[in-house]
Amino acid sequence: MKNSIIILMAVLALAASSCGGSGSTTGRQKEVTLSAAGATFPQPFYNLAFKKYNEAGGPLISYGGIGSGGGIKSLRDQIVDFAATDAYLSDEELAEMPGEVVHIPTCIGAVVIAFNIPGVTELKLTPELLEGIFLGNIKMWNDAQILAVNPGLVIPDMEITVVYRSDGSGTTYIFSDYMTKVSSLWNEQLGTGKALNWPSGIGAKGNPGVAGTIKQSEGSIGYLGFEYAFAQQIPMARIMNSSGFFIEPTLDSFTAAAAAEIPSDTRVMITNSPNPSAYPITSFTWIIMYRELAYGRHSRDAAEAAVSTVKWLTGEEAQAIATSVHYAALPQNAALQAAELLKGITYEGQPVLK
Amino acid sequence: MSGDRITKGLLFLSSLTILLLSAGIVVSLLGGALQAFREFGLRFIISPAWNPTAGSEEYGAMSFIAGTVITSILALIICIPMAFSTSLFIAEYFRGTRTSGILRSLVDLLAGIPSIVYGFWGFYALRPLLVATGLTDQGFGVFTASLVLAIMIVPYATSLSAEIISMVPAELKEAAYSLGATRREVIFSVVIPSARSGIIASFILALGRALGETMAVTMLIGNANVIPKGLFAPGNTMASVIANQFGEASGLKMSALIAVGLLLFLITALVNYLGKLIIKRFA
């Protein structure tokens, strides 16, 4: 017994000394590390931007792509410095947060309708066709309704397989928000949400899963983030917007969707934009953070680093990174509003940005 | 003496940790599932509805229970002939030969492959094959998932069965041979009967693993939250729906997912209990 106590003490002493050693090494570098979590939709942009910012002397930021819902939860539990979401917080969700939360738009993402039909690279779709296909009422590719919108198109006699997201996702939210606006049948049957009660089709996990499934399955069609379809070179449909034009999904047509009036808290869905040159299934994606950053054990250093990171993210340099990975840059009005909102963020009542 | 007491204490402590952990899992599952059961009652278990849209939320676990049970049992049925014959090959027919050594390490290798890799293989190699047979349009569905599941659980059943078969006492077999029995007769009337309970136990362990498998199933089953309409129709399993929807869930939906987890826990416990009963019966 005595021997074992001595051994135990020796182990403890060793452990203590080694802890002291590592403590002094971390003391040397006074680098702030931030943690953030949330949406996977803008993750390719954030990963690249945060890496570049860190290389340029900014803080080290770890970003967990755990989904918008997970990000909101993490922010509520105050275990991240900021979170990211594709769907803005509802009044109810805002009331549940322990402090006032600010939404900062960082870029514009679009949901595209990608398809895999042998021999077909161009397809035009109207809201009515989208409704029919995704609700399972149009079952064949050579349906008369599809041919009426796409005259002259040679399309095989093939069954349509709808591919949707099996996991809860902001992508589904954006797509269903648009569909709810343009189709009353959709509104009745499915509504808007991050996960839906799909009447038919196949579910795949994550944007990469949907992209892979469409690419591998002839006769399939599905919705996914633009950059994923672009990267996999899957053909995307032109969608008829509210002005009756068939719009190709491009970064310019996404930015055009955001050129409208934006409320001061930026909580707005810009799907089905009235702008005649706008692609209709687009959305802001947001960083969310508390207006007052002195909470719990949150340090002033971390608060300053977080605000300057988000400010940089909405600035010109980071917006150029966004377009390089196929997200549309914020239009000027949104960027100005983001800057204005960031000025209002405080630590112990004092503005963090000077 | 004191060394003994320390050993005893340590063993007791680690066993206690396991007990506490299991109890903790049950308690937290029960706590999390309470809201769903309060809202839907027993209907949660028998209803196949799964509608997450805010305002008309309704959750039921039946589609996932059906998907889990169907895929696991189907996988077990496909697995039995493969695992049984392989284990006999390794542990009895070609016992001690180089071939059986290679085969045994191959089986162990299969057990070590991560399930996501099986999923990829199923997605890119097996699925197009099934589509080519014309039995299924897109290749996603219960059958594809079961087939990959079967291959995933074969190593577990094979390894354990082979171990048990090789433990059959040589005296028993020699006695049978000396009575003039052929090799086939020895296997079917001596080896298998005396290893029976162990072989059954190995298949129950394999079934337990099939029940909880997630990633490979998610990639192949089609993730449609309905009771599968046929062997080649899409469906979903309990583990798969939890993995899929956990990230964005909150409130009632989170509770429903935890309740699905609780049911999976109970089903697995039930399978293990039934296994114990069967083993007792045959032993």
Interface residues (C-beta under 8 A of the other chain):
Chain A: M1 S4 I66 G67 S68 G69 G70 I72 K73 E159 T161 S166 D167 G168 S169 L190 G191 T192 G193 K194 A195 L196 N197 W198 S200 G201 I202 G203 A204 K205 G209 G212 T213 Q216 S217 G219 S220
Chain B: S2 I6 W50 N51 P52 T53 A54 G55 S56 F123 Y124 R127 P128 D137 Q138 G139 F140 T218 M219 G222 N223 A224 N225 P234 N236 A243 N244 Q245 G247 E248 A249 S250 K253
